[in-house]
Amino acid sequence: MESYDIEDFIEEVKFQMTEYDVLEEEMILDWEKKARNYIMRQRNNKNVIVKSKEEAYIKVYDDELMAQIALEYYRAFRDKKLFDYWRTFKL
């Protein structure tokens, strides 16, 4: 298991999203905004450590997590189910 700084975690997911040509920059930035909001609200999540407004860490058990998050976002976008994606999103 590794811990990623919030910035590194988000940048890696965004990088993985660039593999899907249909996800334009605006969509990826929208994901980033919503993901940051989600992460900063996770006070009781064992996989998210929020130390301050600027400092948070995400515990990752498998390095494929970031690729999986990107794939799930792509599928939700493709299937027009982004509302459901965010309703069930978790780390």
Secondary structure as UniProt FT lines:
FT   STRAND          2..5
FT   HELIX           6..17
FT   TURN            18..19
FT   TURN            21..22
FT   HELIX           25..40
FT   TURN            43..44
FT   TURN            46..47
FT   STRAND          48..50
FT   STRAND          56..60
FT   TURN            63..64
FT   HELIX           65..78
FT   TURN            79..80
FT   HELIX           82..88
//
